[in-house]
Amino acid sequence: MDTSRTPGCMVYSCTLRSNDGYTWAEHMNTITRMQALRITTYGEPEVARWQEMPIPEPGPGEVLVRVAAAGINFMDVHTRQGKYHDSVTYPVRAPCTLGMEGAGVVEKVGPGSTDFAPGDRVAWCVSWGAFATYACVPSTRLVRVPEGLTLVDAAGVLFHGLTAHYLAYDVGQLQPGHTILVHAGGGNIANLLIQLAVARGVRVLSTASNEAKQARAREAGAEVMAYTDFDTRVRALTDGKGVDVCYDAIGKPTLRQSFAATRRKGLVVNYGSVGGPVKDLDPIELGEAGSLYLTRPRLADHIAEPETLRWRADEIFQHIIAGRLRPALRYENGWEHIVPAMEALESRTSLEKVVVRVSQDA
């Protein structure tokens, strides 16, 4: 096993052979069916089941990708739970194949797809179907994976990296001299956001719930504190002014305190609600807190154009190759690790981002 490294990431390499002795590539050319992790109804982890199904044919504007690696994140849990059943931004409905971020090698292109060719190394996110041997992906959702970056790392960093990128550069418009608060600094998106902000000359304050997560946020460059009375602590650290931007992915337990930690006419970015949604917010509260701005962005709107998606992805990939951005990834070999990884994520027992490697291409 080769343990050579992409900067900041561990890479595994091995030769895969089928039971009859053919190489993996030779074997794949002989099959017409694949395995996929699917749901037909919403619910607890047991509703996700592996099924055998035909390898799909790419339609107009689609590309068939042989999946090499897939990342696991909270959107997979939310998909299984049915939280996107009524979503316009993320129109995914049961029955469906789970997995909304992956990487692999182009196998075939559909009519009208001219940006990619068989053999290209690609990655994608916010397109479901990655937990399968093959995935049909709209070409507008695909990005090229550059030399110097493995497919397993591309699958693990794309979704979180793109999110941190738009939060820092578009939504927060962070500049040298800004002071920000990032909640849950030990989390994967928040930690990348801290790294991007620090690299831009921004002072970062962060909350985290335990010593391990606090240490991770501190290593990324943040001044770290517990959640208890964090608004009072932030005010003390900013001479009573509050932060320019507060990034809150928690929601109900923290959002109103986040208002109190933000300066007059500052910005509060609620980009998640892992602690539960806030359903009783009166807009007048923003005025009372100092004429604050509150936004609830989503990644899909910030990568709507292929050019924007690919620009963001290339910046993130180059940061990783150069060692300027260090994602915390944990690699597992084999599809059987997907469901346990989702369960660990849901129970908050997983610190690193789990990436499942399923092919020698990764």
N, C-alpha and C positions, 0 to 999 in steps of 0.2 A: 504494500500500500504506500503510495506517494503522499507525503504530508507537506509538499511545497505550499507556499502561501501567497495569496493575493494580499496586498497591504491591508492589514486590519482584519483579515478573514482567513479561516482555515479551509483548505481544499482537499478533498479525498479523490483518489483516482484508482480505478481497478479495471480489469478486463472482464466483461460480462459475457457468458456463453450460455446458450440454451441447453436443455437436457440432452438433446441429440448431438451436441458437439459443434453446431454451427456458431459462428460469431453472432453477436446481437444484431448487427446490421443485416446479415444474411437471413437470420431467422425472421426479422420483422417484415422482410419482403414477401414472406410466404403466408402471412395471416391476413384475415379480412375482418376479424372481430377484436374488440378491445374490452378492457375493464374500466368501469366508471363508478365513482361514489355518488349516488343519487338520493334524492328525497322525492317522495310522492305526496307527502303531507308534512306539516310543520310539527315541531315538538322537541323532545329531549334527544340526547345523542343517539339513542337506538333507532330513530327514524332514518338515519343515514345508513344506507346499505350498498354494498358492492353489487353491481350487476354487469353481466356480459351483454354487449350490444354491438351492432355493426359499426365499423369505422366510418365516420361521416364523410360526405363529399363536400368540399368547400363550394359555397354558392357565390353569386356575384359579389365582388368586393371582399371576399373572405380568403383566408389562408389556413391550410391544414398544417398544424405543427405537431411534430412528434415530441411529446413532453419529456423533458430531461429532469426538471426540478419544479417544485411548487412550494410557495410560501403559505403559511397559515396565519390568519389574523382574525380580529373580532368580527369583520364583515362576514366571514364564513359562519361563525356562530349565529349572527343576526339573521343571515339567510335561512339557516336551518330553523330558527325560531319563528320565521315569518314576518320579521320586522320591516321587510321591504315589499310586503304584499301589495301595499297601496302607494308605493313610492313612484313618483314620476322621474326623479333623478336616476334611480337605480331600478329599472323595470325588470326585475328577476322574479319569477313566479314558479311555484311547484306545479308539476314535476320538473326538476332540473338537475343537472350535474353540478356539484359544489366545486368551490375553488375559483377565486377571482384574481389570482396572480400566479404567473408561472413563467417558465423559460424553456426553450427547446430549439429544435432545428426544423426549418421549413421543409415539409414533405411534398406539398402540392399547392398550387395557387388556383383560385377560382377565376371565372370570367371577370375581366375589368381590373384585376389586381396586378399592378405593374411595378409597385415599389419594392417587391421582394421576389426572390427566386429560390427554388429548391436548394438546400444546403446552407442557406443563410442562418446565422445564429441570432435569435430574437428573444425578446421578453415582452410581457404585457401585464396589465392590471385593469381592474374594473371591467372585465369581460369574463363571464362565468364558464366553467367547464375544465379548469386546470387539473382537477383531481381525476384524471383519466389518462389512458395511454396516449390518446390523441385528442387535440382540441381544435375546433374551428374558431378562429379569431378574426374579427373585422380588421382589415389591413390598417385602418385608421387608428387602431389601438396598439399596434406593434411598434417596437423600437429595436434598433440594431444593438447588439451587444458587442462592444469594441474588443479588440485584441488586448490581452492583459487583464481581462475580467472573466471569471468563470461564469457559466450559466447558473450554477447553484447560488452564487453571490448576487447575480442580477435578479434572480427570482426572489431572493430574500430582501433586497433593499429597494426595489423599484417603488412599490406602493408607499412605504413609509418615507422614502427619500423624496418622492414627488410631493407628498403632503407637507413635509417640513419645508421644502423649497418654496411652495406658494405661500405658506403661512408667514415665512420670514420676509420674502421679497415682494410679494404682491399685497397681501392683506395687512401685515404689520409695517411694510415699507421701512424696515429697520435701517438705521444709519448710525455711524459712530457717535457715541455720546448718549444714545438712548439707554434707558433702564427698563427692563421687562421682568415680568413674573411668569414663570412657566410651571404649571402644576404637574405633578406626577413625573418629576424629572428623571426617574429611573425607568420610565416606560420608553418604548422604542421610538415612537414618533417624537416625543418630547425631548429625548436625549439627542437625536439628530438635530432638532430645532435649536437646542442649546449650543451644539457645536457650530452650526452655521452662524448663529448670532454672535458668539464669542469671536469667531474668525472675522466678523464684520466690525469689531470694535465696540460691541454692545455689552453693557453690564447686565448680567443675568442673575436674578434671584429665583430660587426654585423650592418647591415643597416636595417631600417624599415621605412615605409612610413607615419605612423601617430602615435599619442601618445599611443593609445591602443596597437598597435603592438610593439612599442618600449618598452613599459612597460613589455610586455610579454617576449621579448627577454632579457631584463634586469633581470627579475625574474629568468630566466634560467641560468644566470651567465655571460652574455655577456656585453661588453662595447659597447654602442649603439650610432649610429649616423644616420643622414638623408642621402639620396642619393646624395644630391648636393655636388659636389667636394669630394666625398668620397675617391678617390684615394689620393688626397693631404692630407686629414685628416689621412688616414692610414699610409702614409709615415711619417707624423709628430709623430704619436704614436709609430712608430717602429724605431725611430732614423734614418729615411731615407732609411731603408733596404727594407721594404715591408714584407708581410706575407709569411709564408712557403707554405700555401695552401689557395686558394680562391675557395669557393663553390658558383657557380653562376647558379641559376635555372631560371634566368630572360631572358638572351639572348641578343637580339639586343640593348636594351637601356643601358646595363651595361658592356658587355663583354670586350670591348676594354679598358674601365677604370679599369676593373678587372686586365687586363694585367699590367697596370701601377701601381696597388697596390700590385703586387706580386714580391717577391725578385728575384734576378738573379738565374736562374736554378730552380725556384720554379714551383709549379704545379697549374694549373687552371682546375677545375672540372666543366664542363658545364653539369648539370644533368637535365635541363629543359629549356623551352623557352616560358614561359608564356607571355613575352613581345614581342614575335616575333622571328623567326629564323634569324641567321646571314648567309646571302647567298653570301657575297662578301669578305670572309676572305682569304687573301693570306698568306700561311705558313711563308713567310719571316717576317711577322709581329711578329711572336713568337721569331725569332732571334733578331730582333730589340729591342724587349721589355726585352731582357736579357736571351736569350736561354731558353725560357719557355717550359714547357711540358703542353700540352692541351689534355684532354680526354673527351669523351662523353659516359659515361657508362649507362647501363640499368640493372634494377633489374633482369630481366629474366636470364641474363648470370651469375649472382652471386648467383642464387639459382637453377641452372640447375640440380644439383644432389640432390636427396631427403635427403641424409645425411647432406649436407650443409644447405639446407632449414631448416631442423628440428633443427640443432644446433643453427642457428641464431634465429629461433623462440623461442627456449627454453631460450636462453640468454635474449631476450627481455621480455618474459613473467615473468621470475624470477626477473628481474629488477623492473618490475611493482608491482609484489606481495610484494617485499621487500620495496617498496616506493622509490627506487632510480631513477625511471623514471616516469614522471608525464605527460601523454598525456592529451591534452585538448579535451574532448569528449562532445558532446551534444546529448542527447538521445531523439528520437521521437518514439512514439508508433503507428505503423500502416503503411502499404504500401503507403497510400496516401501522405506521407511526402517526398517520394523519388524525384519526379519531381520538387517540389518547392526547395528542397535542392540542386539539380543540378543547378537550375536557380540561386540560391543565390551564389553558388560557382563560376559560370561563371561570375557573375556580381561583384565579389570580395567583397560581403557584408557579407560573412560568415567568422568568425574568428575560431571558434571551428570546429573540425571534427564531422560531423553529422553521427550518427549510428541509423538505423531504427530497432526497436525491433518488431518482429512479432509473437513471440511464448512465452509461459510460460517457455520453455526450457532455454531462454536467461537469 
